[in-house]
Each structure stands twice: as structure tokens, then as C-alpha cells.
Amino acid sequence: MVLSLICLFAFLGNKGVRCQVRGFLNAATDVHWDEIDFQVEGICICPRPPPVFFETGTIVSYWEPFLLEDTVSVAHYSAMQGKPMGSSAIDELGGKNKSSDAVEIANESTFAQGHAYLIPMMEGICKRTDYGMWWSEFDPMWQNDELSMLIHPEAALFANKEMQMACMLDATAVNLGHTLDFMPWCVGSGGSTYPMTGHVDNDNIVQANSTVAARLIYKLCRLGMICDPANNLCGCDQTPVWIKSHYKLHTARPANRSPAYPVGKSAKFYDTGLNPPYRGEQGSNDEFLWVVYRKQRCCTCCQ
């Protein structure tokens, strides 16, 4: 975490690259606080070491805005801060969008860099310790589909037509309001969660970036950078295989959209005005900022 903060401050001080600049994230207006849905569910008991043995408390649940994600076409550009945070020595780190024509339909693809900011926005209710920052430009596995297999070798099990066709069921279900957690290799209308890279076989900019944002959530779970507090009232579980229904998200740049939607929701429900020719309502086109919420359930005794 210390190294992450050092990197963050270093980026904040870099002013050597020019890019379209918009305002810094405004937590008061860019986060949809009406998504929290705070509830008190009852009484809970958590084990404790002797001589206490156990403590009692109150179960509270809510949706916590805990993560901000950039998915961007310009390397080192931060949509969250509205400005570039560095520069790339090689052009390959930049994102790209390759549309097909009638002859080259197999080459529809999008690539985006991703940045994750694990920041405290609801401290003092349920305890959390997963803070820090992740920057895809410094992760070779994000740039290379084959290299990414080092952290998800199970992807080979799903690299066949039958398993990918099954994702159509996941897409149908999530668009009807039902997230299928038993299909972690699918990301609804976005297709496959593998590889956990910025390469997506889709040239629809909004849908592809939504898929990249979802893959980044999964990757942070796999790396142990985030935990899932919804299954353990007395702690926070590591989930290297993610539970999709515990997360939802919405765009804050290039325009703010409401409400937050489940992972894998079709972009057709919210993409109006999110890919303008030059600039959106609140930022550059092709440079997305996502506010991610996760389900929190905890016993107040043990926080």
C-alpha cells in the first residue's frame, strides 16, 4: 500500500504531458449516494479469542462505493483526475479500436488501459483494509493475452465454442435482472472474463470498456487486492473466483449515468452520449471513469 501511495503522489505531480483536461472527480455529485440502500438486518454473534469467546452486534448491509476505475485509450491518462499522469516510451501502451469491414470482420477489437483506485468513501461503518492503487501500464500481463494465463490458467477450460456460447445465457439473465454467479467466466453482454487483459473482441467502445472494467474487478479479486465482505459477517473473504452479483457500477466520465447496473449489463441501456465524436458532458471521449459499488454486510461488534 505504501508503494501504491508513493506512485500515486508521483503521478499527481507529473505535468509533462498534454491531453484534454476536465475536472477532478467530485464525490458529492459523481457518486450516486442513493445507491447505498443502507439496511439493519438483525443481531449477530462473532467468535473471539479466550477469554471473551464471542461478541454480539448488529448486522448492517449496504452498497459501498469503494473503487474507481479508469478504462482509457491514452496510456497514463487518468479520467478520475481529468489529466495525464505520465507518458509512455512506447506507442503500444496506448489503447486502440479496430473496426471491421465486410472483409475483415474477425478483427473487431478494442484495447484499453485500466487504473484502479481503492479509496475510502464510507469509513466508520464496516471496517476495510483493501486500499491502494493499480496501474495497468506497469503490468505486462495486462498487455499480453498469453502472459495473462499465469494468473488464470483455468481459462483454457473455457476456451471453446460451447463454454463461450453459454455466455449468451448469462447475458440474457443479467439483462433481465438476474446475475448468474455460477458462470464466473462470463461477463454478461460483454462476453468472456478471459483473458484478464485490456483486449476485448468488440469494437463497440462503450460495451468494450464496460467489459474491461468488469475484468479489472475480477483481476483485483484474483490478485488479492480486494476482498468480498458480503459472505462473512465477521470479516472479509478473499475470492479469487469472483462473485459477480456483489458488484455494480456506473460511468462518471465522459458522462455520469444513473442508476448503477450489474456486471455485464448491455451498454444499450445506458450508452447514449457516452461516445461522442470529440468530448462528452464531463470528459474526453474514449476515456471512461467507472464508480464501482460492492455489497457490504458486517457485524458492528467486530469492526
C-alpha positions as CSV (number, residue, x, y, z in Angstrom):
1,M,0.0,0.0,0.0
2,V,2.8,2.4,0.8
3,L,4.3,1.8,-2.6
4,S,1.0,2.4,-4.2
5,L,0.6,5.8,-2.4
6,I,4.1,6.8,-3.4
7,C,3.3,6.0,-7.1
8,L,0.0,8.0,-6.8
9,F,1.8,11.1,-5.5
10,A,4.4,10.8,-8.1
11,F,1.8,10.7,-10.8
12,L,-0.1,13.6,-9.3
13,G,3.0,15.7,-9.6
14,N,3.6,15.0,-13.3
15,K,2.6,17.8,-15.6
16,G,4.8,16.9,-18.6
17,V,2.1,15.5,-20.9
18,R,-0.6,17.4,-22.7
19,C,-4.1,16.0,-23.1
20,Q,-7.7,17.1,-22.9
21,V,-8.3,18.1,-19.3
22,R,-11.5,18.1,-17.3
23,G,-12.3,18.4,-13.6
24,F,-11.2,16.0,-10.9
25,L,-13.8,13.5,-9.6
26,N,-16.4,15.2,-7.4
27,A,-17.5,12.6,-4.8
28,A,-20.6,14.6,-3.9
29,T,-22.1,14.6,-7.4
30,D,-20.3,11.8,-9.3
31,V,-21.0,9.1,-6.8
32,H,-24.7,8.1,-6.6
33,W,-25.3,8.0,-2.9
34,D,-28.9,6.9,-3.4
35,E,-27.4,3.5,-4.4
36,I,-26.2,2.8,-0.9
37,D,-29.5,1.3,0.3
38,F,-28.5,1.1,4.0
39,Q,-30.3,-1.6,6.0
40,V,-30.2,-3.0,9.5
41,E,-30.9,-6.7,9.4
42,G,-30.8,-8.0,13.0
43,I,-28.5,-9.4,15.7
44,C,-25.2,-11.2,15.0
45,I,-22.5,-13.1,17.0
46,C,-18.8,-13.2,16.1
47,P,-16.2,-15.6,17.7
48,R,-13.4,-14.1,19.7
49,P,-10.3,-15.5,21.3
50,P,-10.5,-16.5,25.0
51,P,-11.4,-15.3,27.5
52,V,-14.0,-13.3,25.6
53,F,-15.1,-16.2,23.2
54,F,-17.7,-14.2,21.4
55,E,-19.2,-10.7,20.9
56,T,-22.7,-9.6,19.8
57,G,-23.6,-6.8,17.4
58,T,-26.0,-5.6,14.8
59,I,-26.0,-6.7,11.1
60,V,-25.8,-3.9,8.7
61,S,-25.8,-4.1,4.9
62,Y,-25.3,-1.5,2.1
63,W,-23.7,-0.9,-1.2
64,E,-20.3,0.7,-0.7
65,P,-18.7,2.9,-3.3
66,F,-15.2,1.5,-2.8
67,L,-13.4,1.5,-6.1
68,L,-12.9,3.9,-9.0
69,E,-11.7,2.6,-12.3
70,D,-10.3,4.3,-15.4
71,T,-10.5,2.5,-18.7
72,V,-8.7,4.7,-21.2
73,S,-7.3,4.8,-24.8
74,V,-4.4,7.1,-23.8
75,A,-1.7,5.4,-21.8
76,H,-1.2,7.1,-18.3
77,Y,-4.3,9.3,-18.7
78,S,-6.5,9.4,-15.6
79,A,-10.2,10.0,-16.3
80,M,-10.6,10.2,-12.5
81,Q,-8.2,13.2,-12.2
82,G,-9.0,14.6,-15.7
83,K,-5.4,14.8,-16.8
84,P,-2.4,12.7,-17.9
85,M,-0.3,11.3,-15.1
86,G,2.8,10.4,-17.1
87,S,3.9,9.4,-20.6
88,S,4.7,6.2,-22.4
89,A,8.0,5.5,-24.1
90,I,6.3,3.1,-26.5
91,D,3.2,3.7,-28.5
92,E,1.9,0.1,-28.0
93,L,0.8,1.1,-24.5
94,G,-1.9,3.3,-26.0
95,G,-5.4,1.9,-26.4
96,K,-6.9,1.3,-29.8
97,N,-10.2,0.5,-31.5
98,K,-10.2,-1.6,-34.7
99,S,-13.5,-1.7,-36.5
100,S,-14.1,-4.3,-39.2
101,D,-15.4,-4.0,-42.7
102,A,-17.2,-6.7,-44.6
103,V,-13.9,-8.4,-45.4
104,E,-12.2,-8.3,-42.1
105,I,-14.9,-9.0,-39.6
106,A,-12.7,-11.2,-37.4
107,N,-10.6,-8.2,-36.4
108,E,-13.2,-6.3,-34.4
109,S,-11.4,-5.4,-31.3
110,T,-10.8,-2.7,-28.6
111,F,-7.9,-2.3,-26.2
112,A,-7.9,-0.1,-23.1
113,Q,-5.5,0.5,-20.3
114,G,-7.0,0.3,-16.8
115,H,-6.4,2.0,-13.5
116,A,-7.9,1.1,-10.1
117,Y,-8.2,3.5,-7.1
118,L,-9.2,1.8,-3.9
119,I,-10.2,4.7,-1.8
120,P,-12.2,5.3,1.5
121,M,-15.5,6.9,0.8
122,M,-17.6,5.3,3.6
123,E,-15.3,4.8,6.6
124,G,-16.5,4.0,10.1
125,I,-19.3,1.5,9.4
126,C,-17.8,-1.7,8.2
127,K,-14.1,-1.9,8.5
128,R,-12.0,-2.4,5.4
129,T,-8.3,-2.6,4.7
130,D,-8.1,-3.0,1.0
131,Y,-6.7,0.3,-0.1
132,G,-4.2,1.2,-2.8
133,M,-3.8,1.7,-6.5
134,W,-3.1,-0.5,-9.6
135,W,-1.9,0.8,-12.9
136,S,-2.1,-1.5,-16.0
137,E,0.8,0.2,-17.8
138,F,3.2,-1.4,-15.3
139,D,1.6,-4.9,-15.6
140,P,2.9,-6.9,-18.6
141,M,0.1,-9.4,-18.1
142,W,-2.5,-6.7,-19.0
143,Q,-0.8,-6.1,-22.3
144,N,-0.4,-9.7,-23.4
145,D,-3.2,-12.3,-23.5
146,E,-0.9,-15.3,-23.4
147,L,1.2,-13.9,-20.5
148,S,-2.0,-13.3,-18.5
149,M,-2.6,-17.0,-18.3
150,L,-0.1,-17.0,-15.5
151,I,-2.8,-15.8,-13.1
152,H,-5.8,-17.6,-14.7
153,P,-4.7,-20.9,-16.2
154,E,-8.2,-22.2,-15.8
155,A,-9.1,-20.0,-18.9
156,A,-8.1,-23.0,-21.0
157,L,-11.1,-24.8,-19.8
158,F,-13.4,-22.2,-21.2
159,A,-11.6,-21.5,-24.5
160,N,-14.1,-23.5,-26.6
161,K,-17.3,-22.7,-28.5
162,E,-19.6,-24.5,-26.1
163,M,-18.5,-22.6,-23.0
164,Q,-18.5,-19.2,-24.8
165,M,-21.9,-19.9,-26.3
166,A,-23.1,-20.5,-22.7
167,C,-22.4,-16.8,-22.0
168,M,-25.5,-16.0,-24.0
169,L,-27.5,-17.4,-21.1
170,D,-25.6,-15.1,-18.7
171,A,-26.2,-12.1,-21.0
172,T,-29.9,-12.8,-21.2
173,A,-30.2,-13.3,-17.4
174,V,-28.3,-10.2,-16.4
175,N,-30.3,-8.0,-18.7
176,L,-33.5,-9.4,-17.1
177,G,-32.1,-8.6,-13.7
178,H,-30.5,-11.9,-12.6
179,T,-26.8,-12.3,-12.3
180,L,-25.5,-15.8,-12.7
181,D,-22.7,-16.3,-10.2
182,F,-22.2,-19.9,-11.2
183,M,-20.8,-18.7,-14.5
184,P,-17.8,-16.6,-13.4
185,W,-16.1,-17.0,-16.9
186,C,-18.9,-14.8,-18.4
187,V,-19.4,-11.1,-18.1
188,G,-23.0,-10.9,-19.4
189,S,-23.3,-8.9,-22.7
190,G,-19.6,-8.3,-22.6
191,G,-18.7,-11.9,-23.4
192,S,-15.8,-13.6,-21.6
193,T,-14.0,-12.6,-18.5
194,Y,-10.9,-14.1,-20.0
195,P,-8.3,-13.1,-20.8
196,M,-7.9,-10.6,-17.8
197,T,-6.4,-8.0,-20.1
198,G,-7.4,-4.8,-21.9
199,H,-8.1,-6.7,-25.2
200,V,-11.8,-7.1,-26.0
201,D,-13.2,-8.7,-29.1
202,N,-15.8,-5.9,-29.6
203,D,-15.5,-2.6,-31.4
204,N,-18.4,-1.0,-29.6
205,I,-16.4,1.4,-27.4
206,V,-18.9,1.6,-24.5
207,Q,-19.6,-2.1,-24.3
208,A,-15.9,-3.0,-24.7
209,N,-14.8,-0.5,-21.9
210,S,-17.6,-1.9,-19.7
211,T,-16.1,-5.4,-20.2
212,V,-12.6,-4.1,-19.4
213,A,-13.9,-2.5,-16.2
214,A,-15.5,-5.8,-15.2
215,R,-12.4,-7.8,-16.0
216,L,-10.4,-5.4,-13.8
217,I,-12.7,-6.1,-10.8
218,Y,-12.1,-9.8,-11.4
219,K,-8.4,-9.3,-11.7
220,L,-8.2,-7.3,-8.4
221,C,-10.0,-10.2,-6.8
222,R,-7.6,-12.7,-8.3
223,L,-4.6,-10.7,-7.1
224,G,-6.0,-10.4,-3.6
225,M,-6.1,-6.6,-3.8
226,I,-9.8,-6.6,-2.9
227,C,-11.9,-8.9,-0.7
228,D,-15.6,-9.7,-0.6
229,P,-17.3,-8.7,2.7
230,A,-20.8,-9.9,1.7
231,N,-20.4,-13.5,2.7
232,N,-18.7,-13.2,6.1
233,L,-20.3,-11.0,8.8
234,C,-17.2,-11.2,10.9
235,G,-14.6,-10.5,8.2
236,C,-13.8,-10.1,4.6
237,D,-13.2,-13.2,2.4
238,Q,-10.6,-13.4,-0.4
239,T,-12.5,-14.5,-3.6
240,P,-10.0,-15.5,-6.4
241,V,-13.1,-16.6,-8.2
242,W,-15.3,-13.6,-8.1
243,I,-19.0,-13.4,-7.1
244,K,-20.4,-11.1,-9.8
245,S,-23.7,-10.2,-8.0
246,H,-21.7,-8.5,-5.2
247,Y,-20.7,-5.7,-7.6
248,K,-22.4,-3.0,-9.6
249,L,-21.1,0.1,-11.4
250,H,-21.9,3.2,-13.5
251,T,-20.0,5.7,-15.6
252,A,-18.9,9.1,-14.2
253,R,-16.8,10.1,-17.3
254,P,-17.2,11.1,-20.1
255,A,-20.7,11.5,-18.7
256,N,-22.5,10.5,-15.5
257,R,-25.1,7.8,-15.9
258,S,-27.7,6.5,-13.4
259,P,-28.6,4.1,-11.9
260,A,-25.6,1.7,-11.2
261,Y,-26.1,-1.5,-13.1
262,P,-25.0,-5.1,-12.5
263,V,-21.8,-6.5,-14.1
264,G,-22.4,-7.5,-17.7
265,K,-25.5,-5.3,-18.4
266,S,-25.8,-4.4,-22.1
267,A,-24.5,-1.0,-22.9
268,K,-27.6,-0.4,-25.0
269,F,-29.4,0.5,-21.7
270,Y,-27.0,3.4,-20.9
271,D,-24.6,4.3,-23.7
272,T,-26.4,7.3,-25.2
273,G,-24.0,10.2,-25.4
274,L,-21.1,8.1,-23.9
275,N,-19.1,8.0,-27.2
276,P,-19.4,11.5,-28.7
277,P,-17.1,12.5,-31.6
278,Y,-14.8,14.7,-29.5
279,R,-15.9,15.4,-25.9
280,G,-18.6,14.2,-23.6
281,E,-20.5,16.1,-20.9
282,Q,-17.7,15.8,-18.4
283,G,-14.6,14.5,-20.2
284,S,-12.9,13.3,-23.3
285,N,-14.5,10.6,-25.4
286,D,-12.9,7.1,-25.2
287,E,-11.7,7.9,-21.7
288,F,-14.0,6.3,-19.1
289,L,-14.3,6.5,-15.3
290,W,-16.4,3.9,-13.5
291,V,-17.7,4.1,-10.0
292,V,-17.8,0.5,-8.5
293,Y,-20.0,-0.5,-5.6
294,R,-19.8,-3.7,-3.7
295,K,-22.2,-5.4,-1.3
296,Q,-21.2,-4.9,2.3
297,R,-22.6,-7.0,5.2
298,C,-21.0,-6.8,8.6
299,C,-21.5,-7.3,12.3
300,T,-20.9,-4.0,14.0
301,C,-19.4,-5.6,17.0
302,C,-16.3,-6.6,15.1
303,Q,-15.4,-3.6,13.1
